[in-house]
Amino acid sequence: MDTVKKKYAVLWCTEVPGDEILKEKMIATFGRAGEQWDVLEPARDGFLERAMGYDGYVISGSPMSVVDDADSLLVSNLLALIRRVSDEAGSPLIGLCFGSQAIAAALGGRVARNPSGRFKLGVDALRWDPVAVELLGAALAQAPSVLVQSHGECVAALPPGSVLLASSQTIPHEVFLVQGRILGIQGHPEVDRQFLKDQFMAYHRALFDDEQWAHVEQEASQPLSPDAVIALGRRLLDEGALAPAAVPTLTETT
């Protein structure tokens, strides 16, 4: 019997020149051979109709803000789709950076400036919550998890019923899970050090003085370890949900 090819969508939310390479990096990061991957743009008319019916979604980063640009077509369409997926579709969904903030904004959380008030550019090591150890296994959860970071805003309050999976020294909500199948990831597991230097650092250089920039350059030289985050996202897409039976007990402790 022929198996049905699974169909996924990258929800592409940036028009920054040079970012286009991340479309393929996102698919390479979370995709598997034999799957269909399409790229859809929330800023286009008709997006909501085209976006329904997929087996899963991955939301890209963006220079836009779900707070400051809330009335834009891109943000309003994206948040509407997230709510539809949450309420009706039942498909797994992953949000990266801006995408994680969109998830929070759409489902009752809150997005605000970083706690420091400064733009975060560089890398952060994740601190996994005990529930994440159960999902990942001890080997992945206990190994270093270091992701590229590039954000001025973050998830300040999680949506109701969320499970916190990881935090960092920069923000309290690095990775979180909603309804067992909607995964927010503040960092960029799809980005390598070369892209960080060539694209993110070039784009944001004017935000930093020389002393701050030296720290950014030091962070950018550190090894990255995205394997645990990638494994979590890929497992969600494969299985459709992550240990939903564990969520009620663990939510009480977050």
Backbone torsions as a table, in degrees:
resi	resn	phi	psi	omega
1	MET	NA	133.4	178.7
2	ASP	-72.0	138.0	176.4
3	THR	-86.1	147.8	179.2
4	VAL	-80.0	127.7	179.6
5	LYS	-68.9	127.5	177.4
6	LYS	-73.7	146.6	-174.5
7	LYS	-124.4	121.1	-178.1
8	TYR	-121.5	160.7	179.4
9	ALA	-130.8	132.2	164.0
10	VAL	-86.2	126.6	177.0
11	LEU	-97.3	103.9	-167.1
12	TRP	-91.6	119.0	-167.9
13	CYS	-121.6	17.4	-179.5
14	THR	-133.9	146.4	174.5
15	GLU	-121.2	19.9	179.0
16	VAL	-68.3	126.0	178.3
17	PRO	-56.4	134.1	-179.8
18	GLY	96.8	-18.0	-179.5
19	ASP	-75.2	-14.2	-172.9
20	GLU	-56.2	-30.8	-178.9
21	ILE	-60.3	-23.8	-179.0
22	LEU	-69.6	-19.5	175.3
23	LYS	-58.4	-50.6	180.0
24	GLU	-69.4	-34.8	178.5
25	LYS	-65.1	-38.8	178.1
26	MET	-64.5	-42.4	179.4
27	ILE	-67.5	-41.0	178.6
28	ALA	-65.3	-33.2	-178.6
29	THR	-70.6	-45.0	-172.2
30	PHE	-109.6	-9.5	-175.5
31	GLY	-90.2	165.8	175.0
32	ARG	-131.1	158.0	178.1
33	ALA	-58.7	141.5	177.3
34	GLY	89.7	-2.5	178.1
35	GLU	-94.8	155.4	172.3
36	GLN	-99.9	128.6	177.2
37	TRP	-124.1	124.6	176.3
38	ASP	-112.3	155.9	175.9
39	VAL	-113.5	119.4	-179.1
40	LEU	-117.7	146.4	-176.8
41	GLU	-114.5	114.7	-178.7
42	PRO	-61.7	-20.4	-178.7
43	ALA	-78.3	-3.7	-178.7
44	ARG	-91.0	144.8	173.0
45	ASP	-61.7	144.6	179.3
46	GLY	80.4	6.5	-176.6
47	PHE	-58.5	-45.9	-174.0
48	LEU	-61.5	-39.7	179.5
49	GLU	-68.9	-41.9	-179.2
50	ARG	-68.3	-29.1	-171.6
51	ALA	-82.4	-14.5	-179.0
52	MET	-77.5	152.1	174.2
53	GLY	95.1	5.8	178.0
54	TYR	-87.1	155.6	178.9
55	ASP	-79.4	-12.1	178.6
56	GLY	178.9	164.9	-174.5
57	TYR	-139.9	149.0	170.3
58	VAL	-131.6	122.3	-178.8
59	ILE	-93.5	132.1	-180.0
60	SER	-79.2	173.5	168.5
61	GLY	-75.2	176.7	-178.3
62	SER	-166.3	149.6	170.9
63	PRO	-76.5	-7.3	-178.9
64	MET	-78.3	167.9	-179.5
65	SER	-120.7	133.7	176.0
66	VAL	-71.2	-13.8	177.5
67	VAL	-92.3	-60.6	-175.3
68	ASP	-69.9	-28.8	-177.3
69	ASP	-109.8	28.8	-174.6
70	ALA	-60.2	-27.4	-177.6
71	ASP	-90.0	-1.2	-179.7
72	SER	-71.6	156.4	179.0
73	LEU	-62.4	-40.3	-178.9
74	LEU	-60.1	-51.5	-176.1
75	VAL	-69.0	-43.6	-178.0
76	SER	-65.1	-41.0	177.5
77	ASN	-65.4	-43.2	-177.7
78	LEU	-64.3	-46.3	179.8
79	LEU	-64.4	-35.6	177.0
80	ALA	-64.4	-40.5	178.6
81	LEU	-66.2	-42.7	179.0
82	ILE	-58.0	-41.7	179.0
83	ARG	-66.2	-38.4	177.8
84	ARG	-65.6	-43.4	178.4
85	VAL	-62.0	-40.8	179.4
86	SER	-65.2	-43.5	-172.0
87	ASP	-88.8	-30.8	-167.5
88	GLU	-124.8	-42.2	-165.3
89	ALA	-78.7	-41.0	-177.2
90	GLY	78.0	6.7	-179.1
91	SER	-83.7	152.3	173.0
92	PRO	-72.1	150.7	-177.9
93	LEU	-144.2	135.5	178.2
94	ILE	-120.4	133.4	175.6
95	GLY	-119.2	127.9	-179.6
96	LEU	-106.0	127.0	176.6
97	CYS	55.3	-111.1	174.2
98	PHE	-49.7	-36.9	179.6
99	GLY	-62.2	-37.4	177.6
100	SER	-68.1	-35.8	177.5
101	GLN	-68.3	-36.6	176.7
102	ALA	-63.2	-40.3	176.6
103	ILE	-58.5	-48.2	-179.3
104	ALA	-61.2	-46.3	-178.3
105	ALA	-63.6	-37.8	-177.4
106	ALA	-72.4	-30.7	-169.1
107	LEU	-111.0	19.2	171.5
108	GLY	100.4	8.6	173.9
109	GLY	-88.5	-165.3	-179.0
110	ARG	-140.0	137.7	178.0
111	VAL	-114.0	137.4	-178.7
112	ALA	-149.3	177.3	175.7
113	ARG	-61.0	155.7	174.6
114	ASN	-53.7	147.3	-179.2
115	PRO	-53.9	-32.9	179.8
116	SER	-75.3	-17.2	-173.6
117	GLY	80.9	-0.9	-177.5
118	ARG	-111.9	154.9	175.7
119	PHE	-70.6	134.1	177.9
120	LYS	-96.7	120.1	176.9
121	LEU	-136.9	124.1	-177.9
122	GLY	143.6	-126.7	179.1
123	VAL	-139.3	160.0	172.6
124	ASP	-139.2	142.1	172.0
125	ALA	-88.1	134.6	-179.6
126	LEU	-87.3	145.9	171.1
127	ARG	-111.0	110.5	-175.4
128	TRP	-79.1	136.8	172.9
129	ASP	-73.7	154.6	179.2
130	PRO	-53.8	-33.7	179.1
131	VAL	-63.4	-32.6	179.1
132	ALA	-67.5	-31.8	177.4
133	VAL	-61.8	-39.8	178.2
134	GLU	-65.0	-36.8	-178.3
135	LEU	-76.2	-37.9	-173.8
136	LEU	-92.1	-27.8	-168.6
137	GLY	90.9	151.7	-173.0
138	ALA	-62.1	-37.3	-174.9
139	ALA	-62.1	-48.1	179.5
140	LEU	-71.7	-42.5	-175.9
141	ALA	-68.0	-30.0	-178.4
142	GLN	-89.1	-14.0	175.6
143	ALA	-77.6	155.9	177.9
144	PRO	-58.5	138.3	174.1
145	SER	-124.2	106.9	-175.6
146	VAL	-126.0	123.8	-176.9
147	LEU	-121.5	150.8	168.6
148	VAL	-64.4	140.9	178.8
149	GLN	-129.7	139.8	176.9
150	SER	-156.9	88.8	-175.6
151	HIS	-158.9	142.4	173.4
152	GLY	-99.4	-16.7	179.2
153	GLU	-123.1	166.8	-179.8
154	CYS	-155.6	174.2	176.1
155	VAL	-80.2	111.0	-177.9
156	ALA	-86.4	-30.1	176.5
157	ALA	-140.6	131.7	-177.6
158	LEU	-74.7	152.7	173.5
159	PRO	-60.8	152.2	177.7
160	PRO	-54.6	137.9	177.8
161	GLY	80.4	6.0	179.8
162	SER	-73.2	157.8	172.8
163	VAL	-116.9	121.6	176.7
164	LEU	-76.7	127.6	-179.8
165	LEU	-106.5	-31.2	-178.2
166	ALA	-157.1	150.6	174.2
167	SER	-130.2	-178.8	176.1
168	SER	-149.8	178.5	178.6
169	GLN	-71.3	-16.2	-178.2
170	THR	-90.7	-42.8	-177.4
171	ILE	-140.0	155.8	-177.8
172	PRO	-82.8	-17.0	-172.8
173	HIS	-125.3	77.4	-179.5
174	GLU	-80.1	-43.2	-179.2
175	VAL	-136.8	132.0	179.9
176	PHE	-147.7	160.0	-175.4
177	LEU	-128.2	133.0	178.3
178	VAL	-120.4	132.7	177.2
179	GLN	57.9	18.3	179.0
180	GLY	74.2	-3.5	-173.9
181	ARG	-142.4	5.6	177.5
182	ILE	-121.9	113.1	-168.7
183	LEU	-113.4	121.0	175.2
184	GLY	-100.9	130.8	179.8
185	ILE	-130.5	111.6	-177.1
186	GLN	-69.5	-32.7	-178.6
187	GLY	-81.5	-173.4	-177.0
188	HIS	-120.8	85.9	178.6
189	PRO	-67.7	-16.9	-178.5
190	GLU	-85.8	-7.0	-173.7
191	VAL	-102.6	132.5	175.7
192	ASP	-98.9	175.7	-176.2
193	ARG	-64.6	-34.1	-179.6
194	GLN	-65.3	-42.6	177.8
195	PHE	-67.1	-38.5	176.0
196	LEU	-55.4	-47.3	-177.3
197	LYS	-72.4	-45.1	-173.8
198	ASP	-75.1	-31.2	-171.7
199	GLN	-113.5	-63.8	-176.3
200	PHE	-62.2	-45.9	-177.1
201	MET	-68.4	-38.4	177.3
202	ALA	-64.6	-39.8	-176.3
203	TYR	-69.5	-34.8	-171.6
204	HIS	-107.1	9.5	-174.4
205	ARG	-54.6	-37.9	-174.5
206	ALA	-67.2	-12.8	-179.0
207	LEU	-79.8	-8.1	-170.0
208	PHE	-125.9	140.8	170.7
209	ASP	-81.0	178.0	-173.4
210	ASP	-63.6	-38.7	179.9
211	GLU	-66.7	-44.9	177.5
212	GLN	-63.6	-36.9	-178.2
213	TRP	-67.1	-34.7	176.9
214	ALA	-60.8	-37.2	177.8
215	HIS	-68.4	-40.7	177.2
216	VAL	-60.1	-44.6	-179.6
217	GLU	-64.1	-37.1	178.1
218	GLN	-64.8	-44.5	178.6
219	GLU	-63.3	-38.8	-176.4
220	ALA	-66.4	-15.6	178.8
221	SER	-88.8	-7.1	-177.0
222	GLN	-76.8	148.1	177.1
223	PRO	-64.7	144.7	175.9
224	LEU	-97.5	150.0	179.5
225	SER	-140.7	77.3	-176.8
226	PRO	-90.6	3.2	-168.2
227	ASP	-58.5	-42.0	-177.4
228	ALA	-65.8	-41.0	180.0
229	VAL	-67.3	-42.4	177.8
230	ILE	-62.4	-43.3	179.4
231	ALA	-61.4	-39.6	178.8
232	LEU	-63.4	-47.4	179.8
233	GLY	-64.7	-42.1	-178.9
234	ARG	-67.0	-37.5	177.2
235	ARG	-64.2	-39.1	177.8
236	LEU	-61.1	-45.9	-180.0
237	LEU	-64.8	-38.3	-179.7
238	ASP	-67.5	-45.0	-170.7
239	GLU	-97.4	-18.6	179.3
240	GLY	87.9	-16.9	178.8
241	ALA	-162.7	158.7	179.3
242	LEU	-118.2	105.7	173.9
243	ALA	40.1	55.8	-176.8
244	PRO	-61.0	-26.3	-178.5
245	ALA	-67.2	-21.8	-177.9
246	ALA	-84.3	-13.6	-170.8
247	VAL	-63.4	-48.4	-175.2
248	PRO	-57.7	-43.7	-179.0
249	THR	-64.1	-43.6	-173.4
250	LEU	-78.4	-26.6	179.1
251	THR	-60.4	-32.4	-178.3
252	GLU	-63.4	-22.0	-176.1
253	THR	-96.2	-2.3	-176.1
254	THR	-97.1	NA	NA
